[in-house]
Structure formats: structure tokens, C-alpha cells
Amino acid sequence: MAFITGIIFFISLIIFINWLNIRFLYSGTYANLQEKKTNKNVAPITAAAGLGYVIAHLVLTFIYSVSIKMAILIIVLSVLSIATAYFSTFIHRYFFILKNEEIVKKLRPEFGLPKKCRKNI
């Protein structure tokens, strides 16, 4: 039962993070955050999802097992799953850049140029 619940939490975390990332990517929130045009902070939303996942696993560990070794293993796996969910958001950004290269070059003219040719900001 704990394994199935853990798998459900893991899949729901990845789906939530990717849904949130796609929503922010296509709504322009990321562009506004980079230019400081918005007061919306993405970090608390992401941290809350990851923290909820870790807390759920800790609760499940202490309900089904009192072993410290098992608790440490679940914490390590939870951190790895949160890192996986976080890094999967970069895949959507990569595909967005591939599909919209002209838009990115308008926004950032130095995009795609060698490092020597870029302006110092």
C-alpha cells in the first residue's frame, strides 16, 4: 500500500510541476519574471509541492514502518523525485525555444551568438 501511494504521489508531483511550468511558459509569466514586471513568485508554489510530497512520504513511513533506515531511504528518494520534477521543466523551455526561435531572438538579440559576440550586460 505504501509503495502504490508513493507512486501516486510521485506521478502527481511530476504532472503538477509540468502543468504549472507549461502554464507559466505560455502565459508569459517567465518572461515577466525575468524583466521584473510581475510580483508573482513561483518558488513558493514549487516548494510547497515538493515539501508536501516529502511530508506525505514521511507520514507514510511512520505509519507503516518505524525503521530509521527506511525513513532515510524515502527522504533520499523524495529529494531525487523533486529534482527530477524540477529539471523536467527545462524540457518544456527547450521545446518552446525550438518552436519560437524568432520570438526569442527578438526578445534577446544575442541569442545564438558565440560568447565573444554577445554584449556585456
VEXNU-852793 format. One record per atom (N, C-alpha, C): residue in one letter; x, y, z. Coordinates in steps of 0.05 Angstrom, whole numbers, plus 5000, padded with zeros to 4 digits. Layout:
# VEXNU-852793
aXYZ;...
END
This chain:
# VEXNU-852793
m501649765000;m500050005000;m501750255000;a503950255016;a505650495017;a507050534990;f507750314976;f509050344950;f507150464930;i504750374929;i502750474910;i502150764916;t501850834941;t501451114948;t503751294941;g506251194945;g508651344937;g508751384907;i508051184891;i507951214862;i505951414854;i503651414867;i501551614860;i502451894867;f503751924890;f504852194897;f506952284877;f508652094869;f510852164851;f509752254824;i507852104813;i506652174787;i505152434789;s503652474811;s502152724814;s503952964817;l506252934830;l508253154832;l509253224805;i510153034789;i511153094763;i509053224745;i506653124746;i504453234730;i503953524738;f503853574764;f503253844774;f505454044767;i508053964770;i510254144764;i510254204734;n509853994717;n509854044688;n507454214679;w505154164691;w502754324685;w503254624692;l504454664716;l505054934725;l507055064707;n509154914699;n511155024681;n510055104654;i508454924642;i507254994616;i505455234618;r503855244639;r502155474644;r503755734645;f505855734661;f507455974664;f509056044639;l509855834624;l511455884600;l509756014578;y507355914574;y505656024552;y504056264560;s503856324586;s502456564594;s504256814595;g506856764593;g508756984593;g509757054621;t509156884641;t509956944668;t512956934671;y514256734657;y517156714659;y518556964647;a517557064625;a518657304612;a518257544631;n515957564643;n515457784662;n517157764687;l517657524696;l519357494719;l522257574713;q523157514689;q525857584682;q526157884679;e524058024670;e524258314667;e523058454691;k522458314712;k521458424737;k518858584734;k517158494715;k514558634710;k512258524727;t512858314742;t510658194757;t511558154786;n509658144804;n510258094832;n509757804839;k509157634820;k508557354825;k511157204829;n511257044851;n513656894857;n513056594854;v514556464837;v514056184830;v515255994851;a517256074865;a518755904883;a516955794906;p515155944918;p513555824940;p511655604929;i510655634905;i508855434894;i510355174890;t512755194878;t514354954873;t515254834899;a516154994918;a517054894944;a514754754959;a512354864957;a510154744971;a509454474960;a509654444934;a509054184921;a511153974930;g513654054929;g515753874937;g515753804966;l515254004983;l515153965012;l512753785019;g510553825006;g508153645011;g508753355004;y510253324983;y511053054974;y512852914995;v514753065005;v516652955025;v515152895051;i513453085060;i511953045085;i510052805082;a508752765059;a507052535055;a508552275058;h510952275047;h512552035049;h513451975077;l514152185092;l514952155120;l512652045136;v510252155132;v507952055146;v507451765140;l507551695114;l507151415106;l509351235119;t511751325121;t513951165132;t513351105161;f512551305176;f512051265205;f509451115210;i507651115191;i505150955195;i505750655189;y507250595168;y507650325160;y510250205171;s512050365179;s514650265189;s515950465207;v517350375227;v518650555246;v521650555241;s522550425220;s525350395215;s526650655206;i528750745218;i530150985211;i531450955183;k532450715178;k533750665152;k531750705130;m529250615134;m527150645114;m526450945111;a526351095133;a525751375131;a527851525116;i530451465120;i532551595106;i532451525076;l531851285070;l531651205042;l529351345028;i527151385042;i524851525030;i525451815026;i526951935045;i527652215043;i529452255018;v531452075015;v533252094992;v531752064966;l529951864965;l528351834941;l526452064936;s525452184957;s523652424953;s525252654942;v527652694952;v529352914942;v529952864912;l530652624906;l531152554878;l528752604860;s526352534870;s523952564853;s523352864850;i523753024871;i523353314869;i525353434849;a527853344849;a529853444830;a528953364802;t527953114798;t527053034772;t524753204762;a522853264779;a520653434771;a521553714764;y523453824780;y524454094774;y525954094748;f527753904743;f529353904719;f527653844694;s525353704697;s523653654674;s522353904663;t522254124680;t521154374669;t522954494648;f525554434648;f527254544628;f526854424601;i525654184599;i525054064574;i522954234559;h520954334573;h518854494561;h520054754551;r521854874566;r523155124557;r524755074532;y526154854531;y527754784507;y525954754482;f523754614485;f521954574462;f520654844454;f520055014474;f518955274468;f520955444452;i523455434459;i525555584445;i525855474417;l525755214413;l525955094387;l523655174368;k521255184379;k518955254363;k518755554358;n519855724376;n519456014374;n522156154373;e523956064357;e526656184356;e526656474348;e524856554330;e524756834321;e523857014344;i521956924359;i520957084382;i523157114402;v524656904407;v526856914427;v528957104417;k529557104391;k531657284380;k530757574381;k528157624378;k527157894381;k527457994409;l526757824428;l526957894456;l529857914465;r531557734457;r534357724464;r536057704439;p536957934427;p538357924402;p540957764403;e542157734426;e544657594428;e544357294429;f541857194428;f541256914429;f542456774405;g544056564409;g545156404388;g547956504379;l548856734388;l551456844380;l553556714398;p556056704387;p558256604404;p558656794427;k559956694448;k560256854473;k561857114467;k563757104448;k565357344442;k563757564430;c561657494415;c560057694401;c557757804418;r557257694441;r555057794458;r555858044472;k553858214477;k554258464493;k554658394522;n556258544535;n556558514564;n554358664578;i552758524593;i550458654607;i551258724635;
END
